[in-house]
Amino acid sequence: MGKNFIYCSDACPFCQRAYQLLERKGILYQKKYVKNQNDWDEVMEKTGRTTVPQVFINGTHVGGFDDLSAAEQSGKLGEILNG
């Protein structure tokens, strides 16, 4: 999996917002759909969280949509992108 990916479900409105923000910023990413208990276990193991979306940029766990939005507004997202 690439360095930019999102654990997601297309039925999730916060996932849709995360997709839109990433696309608006021109950030390429891969979707990793969370469909079963094994997927949820993986999300929990990597993030300590039990919700989607969970966004990773340049291998850094940014968090959910609220975290992603806050990172974009504060300039932290740019810092993560520029490594």
KAJO-V959270 format. One record per residue. N is the residue number from 1. RES is the residue in three letters. OMEGA is omega in whole degrees, 0 to 359 (none if undefined). Layout:
BEGIN
N;RES;OMEGA + N;RES;OMEGA
END
This chain:
BEGIN
1;MET;180 + 2;GLY;181 + 3;LYS;178 + 4;ASN;178 + 5;PHE;183 + 6;ILE;170 + 7;TYR;190 + 8;CYS;170 + 9;SER;182 + 10;ASP;178 + 11;ALA;185 + 12;CYS;181 + 13;PRO;178 + 14;PHE;174 + 15;CYS;179 + 16;GLN;179 + 17;ARG;178 + 18;ALA;178 + 19;TYR;183 + 20;GLN;180 + 21;LEU;180 + 22;LEU;180 + 23;GLU;178 + 24;ARG;179 + 25;LYS;180 + 26;GLY;181 + 27;ILE;176 + 28;LEU;182 + 29;TYR;175 + 30;GLN;175 + 31;LYS;172 + 32;LYS;184 + 33;TYR;178 + 34;VAL;189 + 35;LYS;186 + 36;ASN;184 + 37;GLN;178 + 38;ASN;178 + 39;ASP;179 + 40;TRP;177 + 41;ASP;179 + 42;GLU;178 + 43;VAL;182 + 44;MET;181 + 45;GLU;184 + 46;LYS;187 + 47;THR;187 + 48;GLY;182 + 49;ARG;183 + 50;THR;180 + 51;THR;171 + 52;VAL;4 + 53;PRO;168 + 54;GLN;190 + 55;VAL;174 + 56;PHE;177 + 57;ILE;183 + 58;ASN;178 + 59;GLY;180 + 60;THR;177 + 61;HIS;179 + 62;VAL;180 + 63;GLY;180 + 64;GLY;183 + 65;PHE;180 + 66;ASP;178 + 67;ASP;179 + 68;LEU;180 + 69;SER;179 + 70;ALA;179 + 71;ALA;179 + 72;GLU;182 + 73;GLN;183 + 74;SER;183 + 75;GLY;180 + 76;LYS;179 + 77;LEU;177 + 78;GLY;178 + 79;GLU;179 + 80;ILE;180 + 81;LEU;182 + 82;ASN;173 + 83;GLY;none
END
